[in-house]
């Protein structure tokens, strides 16, 4: 359960930054059919197909296999954690962990906190083999991770430390609410979780991100000046662009506008700067600024908050029915008993698993809104299309419509490229109109 809340809280975190680079950057390469069209008229679908054809078949097959494997991981992740929670209950381990906490202190708050520590440690250790396969072995098998095993373990240890501190506070806080408000705990518990998520968004750029990467201010005027110009055009009060050394972890490109209440930062990772053209960087930053200007952080908190309230209501409805049925083996006394946390976590995880398409649709809708905003503000449709091709290294490029609706939390590459080419056809209808002053200059990708 605490991981689900943490997932919502850190969904908008920035990627790590690196340092200024020198030398030339990639130059934007536009397929002829996307650049000129037919008789000066650009056909969005033909231009989209021209871009899709630039991805070699072997890379497309690898990307499809990786992303489609992720569909099954949604199921298997739930199965693994569900088996762990069930084992903790069926073996009486959860009840023994509660008894241990009660022997150590008479304070109910400290008891739930101590139980929370034990719960997080047991769940983390039990799921470690699966985590190693999914997070290290699988990522390396597709060439997406740059971390050696030792460095990967260090990063996992940092994440565990953060989860242990934050998760313990969340568990202790939740059970304090349950004890004081046994009938309506599910409402107030959800509200507390939403408030925590907002605090996490505020502090993450200046507290969490530096634990994993080294943020530095980017000084390359070729990259910084256009980004700050776009920021000023959209009412974003920014005076600097930050970079993080994400390449030490992976090959993925990323950027964002993160933070709130004075901690806002415009952030790019070094993979983006090393691999992309200036047109592509502007396209990406226009998209990221769209999230900020359209208040997607707050809208997302509201949408996910409603779902969390519903989820807690489902847990409250089902918990007592299961507890009474399995009380002889589980030895759980009631909803305020920390030994029942595996039941709460199992029910909430099952609920989140079942509403995966809803969660994906909410996020995908906001991503599409940011796509359109970015096209209108950056006016770099070909840069945006090229980025969609680069993202296809780990996202399926051309799924079926229902596949996209159910499994994609971002628009597919096909959707994004078609959106960009349709925008281009309606706003830059000729090849000469589509040519920008920076198209022939050296540039870097967002």
C-alpha positions in Angstrom: 0.0 0.0 0.0 2.7 2.5 1.0 4.5 1.8 -2.3 1.3 2.7 -4.3 1.1 6.0 -2.4 4.9 6.6 -3.0 4.4 5.8 -6.7 1.8 8.5 -7.0 3.9 10.9 -5.0 7.1 10.5 -7.1 5.5 10.2 -10.5 6.7 13.8 -11.5 10.3 13.5 -10.2 13.0 14.9 -12.4 15.7 12.8 -14.0 19.4 13.4 -13.0 21.5 16.2 -14.4 25.0 16.3 -15.8 27.4 19.0 -16.9 27.9 21.3 -19.9 29.3 19.7 -23.0 31.3 21.0 -25.9 31.4 20.0 -29.6 28.6 19.4 -32.1 25.2 17.8 -31.3 23.1 15.7 -33.6 21.4 17.4 -36.5 17.7 17.0 -37.1 17.0 14.5 -40.0 13.5 14.7 -41.5 12.3 11.9 -43.9 11.5 13.5 -47.4 7.9 12.5 -47.2 7.5 14.3 -43.9 9.5 17.3 -45.0 7.8 18.0 -48.4 4.7 15.9 -48.8 3.1 15.7 -52.3 2.9 18.8 -54.5 3.6 20.9 -51.5 0.8 19.3 -49.4 1.8 17.3 -46.4 -0.3 14.1 -45.8 -0.1 13.5 -42.0 -0.6 9.7 -42.3 2.0 9.4 -45.1 4.4 11.5 -43.1 3.8 9.4 -40.0 4.5 6.2 -41.9 7.7 7.8 -43.2 8.9 8.4 -39.7 7.8 4.9 -38.5 9.8 3.4 -41.4 13.0 5.0 -40.0 13.1 2.6 -37.1 15.1 -0.6 -38.1 13.1 -3.8 -37.9 15.4 -5.4 -35.4 15.1 -2.4 -33.0 11.4 -2.4 -33.4 11.2 -6.1 -32.6 13.3 -5.6 -29.5 11.2 -2.6 -28.4 8.0 -4.4 -28.9 9.2 -7.4 -27.0 10.4 -5.3 -24.0 7.2 -3.2 -23.8 4.8 -6.2 -24.3 6.7 -8.0 -21.6 5.7 -5.1 -19.4 2.1 -6.1 -19.8 2.7 -9.3 -18.0 4.9 -7.6 -15.4 1.8 -5.7 -14.3 0.2 -9.1 -13.4 3.3 -10.8 -12.0 4.3 -7.8 -9.9 0.9 -8.0 -8.2 1.1 -11.8 -7.9 4.5 -11.7 -6.2 3.6 -9.1 -3.7 0.2 -10.7 -3.1 1.9 -14.0 -2.3 4.2 -12.3 0.2 1.3 -10.6 2.0 -0.7 -13.9 2.1 2.3 -15.8 3.4 2.8 -13.2 6.2 -0.8 -13.7 7.2 -1.1 -17.5 6.8 2.1 -18.3 8.7 1.3 -16.0 11.6 4.4 -14.0 10.9 2.4 -10.7 10.8 0.9 -11.5 14.2 4.3 -12.3 15.7 5.7 -9.0 14.3 2.9 -7.2 16.1 3.5 -9.1 19.3 7.2 -8.2 19.1 6.3 -4.5 18.7 4.0 -4.7 21.7 6.7 -6.2 23.9 9.0 -3.4 23.0 6.7 -0.4 23.8 3.4 0.4 25.3 2.8 3.3 22.9 0.3 2.4 20.1 2.0 4.9 17.8 5.4 3.4 18.3 4.0 -0.1 18.0 2.6 0.7 14.6 5.8 2.4 13.6 7.9 -0.6 14.7 5.6 -3.0 13.0 5.9 -0.8 9.9 9.7 -1.2 9.9 9.4 -5.0 10.2 6.7 -5.1 7.5 8.8 -3.1 5.0 12.0 -5.1 5.7 10.2 -8.4 5.3 8.4 -7.4 2.1 11.6 -5.9 0.6 13.8 -8.9 1.4 11.1 -11.4 0.2 10.7 -9.6 -3.1 14.4 -9.1 -3.7 15.0 -12.0 -6.1 12.1 -10.7 -8.3 13.3 -7.2 -8.0 16.8 -8.2 -9.2 15.4 -10.0 -12.2 13.0 -7.3 -13.2 15.1 -4.2 -12.4 18.6 -5.5 -13.2 18.7 -8.7 -15.3 15.8 -7.7 -17.6 17.0 -4.1 -18.1 20.5 -5.3 -19.0 19.2 -8.0 -21.4 17.6 -5.2 -23.4 20.6 -2.9 -23.1 18.7 -0.2 -21.2 20.8 -0.1 -18.0 24.3 1.3 -17.5 24.7 0.2 -13.9 27.0 -2.6 -12.8 25.4 -4.9 -10.2 27.3 -3.3 -7.3 26.2 0.2 -8.2 22.6 -1.0 -8.8 22.5 -2.6 -5.3 23.7 0.7 -3.9 20.9 2.6 -5.6 18.4 0.0 -4.4 19.7 0.4 -0.8 19.2 4.2 -1.1 15.7 3.6 -2.3 15.1 1.1 0.5 16.3 3.7 3.0 13.9 6.3 1.7 11.0 3.8 1.6 11.8 2.7 5.2 11.6 6.2 6.6 8.7 7.5 4.5 6.8 4.2 4.6 7.1 3.9 8.4 5.8 7.4 8.9 2.9 6.7 6.5 2.0 3.4 8.3 2.2 5.1 11.8 0.1 8.0 10.6 -2.5 5.8 9.0 -3.0 3.7 12.1 -3.1 6.8 14.3 -6.0 8.0 12.1 -7.7 4.5 12.2 -7.6 4.5 16.1 -9.1 8.0 16.3 -11.6 7.8 13.5 -12.5 4.1 13.1 -15.6 4.7 11.0 -14.2 7.3 8.6 -10.5 6.5 8.6 -10.6 5.7 4.9 -11.5 9.2 4.0 -9.0 10.9 6.3 -6.3 8.4 5.5 -6.7 9.1 1.8 -6.6 12.9 2.5 -3.4 12.5 4.5 -1.9 10.4 1.7 -2.7 13.1 -0.9 -1.2 15.8 1.4 2.0 13.7 1.8 2.2 13.3 -2.0 2.1 17.1 -2.5 4.9 17.5 0.1 7.0 14.9 -1.7 6.5 16.8 -5.0 7.7 20.0 -3.3 10.8 18.6 -1.7 11.9 16.0 -4.2 13.9 18.3 -6.6 16.0 19.6 -3.7 16.1 16.5 -1.4 15.4 13.2 -3.2 16.9 13.7 -6.6 20.4 14.7 -5.3 20.5 11.4 -3.4 20.8 9.6 -6.7 22.3 12.1 -9.1 24.3 15.4 -9.2 22.3 18.4 -10.4 24.2 21.2 -12.0 23.1 24.4 -13.8 23.5 24.1 -17.5 25.5 26.9 -19.0 25.3 26.1 -22.8 23.5 29.1 -24.2 22.5 27.2 -27.3 20.3 25.0 -25.1 19.5 27.3 -22.2 18.4 30.5 -24.1 15.6 28.9 -26.2 14.3 27.0 -23.2 14.2 30.1 -21.0 12.5 32.0 -23.9 9.8 29.3 -24.0 9.4 29.5 -20.2 8.9 33.2 -20.3 6.4 33.0 -23.1 4.4 30.7 -20.9 4.6 32.6 -17.6 7.1 30.2 -16.0 9.4 32.2 -13.7 12.6 30.4 -14.3 16.2 31.8 -14.5 18.1 28.6 -14.9 18.0 25.2 -16.6 19.3 22.2 -14.6 21.0 19.0 -15.9 21.5 15.6 -14.2 23.8 12.7 -15.0 21.2 10.2 -15.8 23.5 8.3 -18.1 25.2 6.7 -15.1 21.9 4.7 -14.6 20.4 4.2 -18.1 20.2 5.2 -21.7 16.8 6.7 -21.4 16.1 10.3 -22.4 14.1 12.5 -20.0 13.3 16.0 -18.9 10.7 17.7 -16.7 9.5 20.8 -14.9 9.2 19.6 -11.4 8.6 20.9 -7.9 6.1 23.4 -6.4 5.9 26.4 -4.0 9.3 27.8 -5.0 11.2 24.5 -5.6 10.3 24.4 -9.3 13.1 23.4 -11.6 13.4 23.0 -15.4 15.5 19.8 -15.7 17.0 17.8 -18.6 19.1 14.7 -18.4 22.4 14.3 -20.1 21.1 11.5 -22.4 18.7 14.0 -23.9 21.4 16.6 -24.4 23.9 14.2 -25.9 21.5 12.4 -28.2 19.0 15.1 -29.4 19.0 18.1 -31.6 18.1 21.6 -30.5 14.7 21.2 -32.3 14.1 18.0 -30.4 15.1 19.6 -27.1 12.7 22.5 -27.7 9.9 20.1 -28.6 10.4 18.1 -25.3 10.7 21.2 -23.2 7.5 22.6 -24.7 5.8 19.4 -23.7 7.2 19.5 -20.1 6.2 23.1 -19.7 2.7 22.1 -20.8 2.4 19.9 -17.7 3.4 22.9 -15.6 1.2 25.5 -17.3 -1.8 23.1 -17.5 -1.5 22.4 -13.7 -1.2 18.6 -14.3 0.5 18.1 -10.9 -2.6 19.4 -9.1 -5.1 17.8 -11.5 -3.2 14.5 -11.2 -3.3 14.7 -7.4 -7.0 15.4 -7.5 -7.7 12.5 -9.9 -5.5 10.0 -8.1 -6.8 11.3 -4.8 -10.3 10.4 -5.7 -9.2 6.9 -6.7 -7.3 6.5 -3.5 -10.4 7.5 -1.5 -12.4 4.9 -3.4 -9.7 2.3 -2.9 -9.6 2.9 0.9 -13.4 2.6 0.9 -13.1 -0.8 -0.8 -10.5 -1.8 1.8 -12.7 -0.7 4.7 -15.7 -2.7 3.2 -13.8 -5.9 2.6 -11.3 -5.9 5.5 -13.7 -7.1 8.3 -15.3 -9.8 6.1 -11.9 -11.4 5.5 -10.6 -10.8 9.0 -13.5 -12.7 10.6 -13.3 -15.5 8.1 -9.5 -16.1 8.6 -9.1 -14.9 12.3 -8.0 -18.3 13.6 -4.9 -18.4 11.4 -4.3 -14.7 10.9 -4.8 -13.6 14.6 -5.7 -10.1 13.4 -7.8 -8.3 16.1 -9.4 -5.6 14.0 -8.8 -2.7 11.5 -6.7 -0.9 14.1 -4.4 -3.9 14.6 -1.1 -3.4 12.7 -1.0 -7.1 12.1 -3.8 -6.6 9.6 -1.6 -4.4 7.4 -0.9 -7.2 4.9 -4.7 -7.5 4.5 -5.0 -3.8 3.9 -2.0 -3.8 1.5 -3.3 -6.8 -0.4 -6.7 -5.4 -0.9 -5.4 -2.0 -2.0 -2.8 -3.6 -4.3 -5.6 -5.7 -5.9 -7.7 -2.6 -6.4 -4.8 -0.7 -8.0 -4.2 -3.7 -10.3 -7.8 -3.8 -11.4 -8.0 -0.1 -12.2 -4.6 -0.1 -14.1 -6.4 1.0 -17.4 -8.1 3.9 -15.5 -4.8 5.0 -14.1 -3.1 4.8 -17.5 -6.0 6.7 -19.2 -5.7 9.6 -16.7 -2.0 9.9 -17.2 -2.1 9.3 -21.0 -4.8 12.1 -21.3 -2.6 14.6 -19.5 0.4 13.5 -21.6 -1.6 14.1 -24.8 -2.6 17.5 -23.6 1.0 18.4 -22.9 1.9 17.1 -26.4 -0.5 19.5 -28.0 0.6 22.4 -25.8 4.3 21.6 -26.7 3.6 21.7 -30.4 1.8 25.0 -30.1 4.5 26.6 -28.0 7.7 25.1 -29.4 6.5 24.8 -33.0 8.9 21.9 -33.6 6.7 19.1 -35.0 9.7 17.2 -36.6 11.7 17.5 -33.4 8.8 16.0 -31.6 8.4 13.2 -34.1 12.1 12.4 -33.8 11.9 12.2 -30.1 9.0 9.7 -30.4 11.3 7.5 -32.5 14.0 7.7 -29.8 11.5 6.8 -27.1 10.6 3.7 -29.1 13.8 2.1 -27.8 11.7 1.1 -24.8 8.1 1.9 -25.8 6.2 0.1 -28.4 5.9 2.4 -31.4 2.7 1.2 -33.2 0.2 -0.7 -31.0 -3.4 -1.5 -31.7 -6.0 1.0 -30.5 -7.2 -1.1 -27.6 -3.7 -2.1 -26.6 -2.9 1.6 -26.3 -6.0 2.4 -24.3 -5.4 -0.4 -21.8 -1.6 -0.6 -21.4 -0.1 2.8 -22.4 0.3 5.6 -19.8 1.7 7.8 -22.6 0.4 8.2 -26.2 2.1 5.7 -28.4 4.8 6.8 -30.9 2.4 6.5 -33.8 -0.2 8.7 -32.0 2.5 11.3 -31.1 4.0 11.4 -34.6 0.6 11.6 -36.3 -0.4 14.5 -33.9 2.8 16.3 -34.8 2.5 15.8 -38.5 -1.2 16.9 -38.5 -0.1 20.0 -36.6 2.6 20.5 -39.2 0.2 20.1 -42.1 -2.2 22.6 -40.7 0.4 25.2 -39.5 3.5 24.7 -41.7 1.9 23.5 -45.0 4.9 23.8 -47.3 8.5 22.6 -47.2 9.8 26.2 -47.1 7.4 27.1 -44.2 8.6 24.0 -42.3 12.3 25.1 -42.5 13.4 26.8 -39.3 16.6 28.9 -38.9 18.1 26.4 -36.6 17.5 23.4 -38.9 20.9 23.6 -40.4 22.8 24.4 -37.3 24.4 22.0 -34.7 21.9 21.3 -32.0 21.2 19.0 -29.0 18.1 16.8 -28.3 15.7 17.3 -25.4 
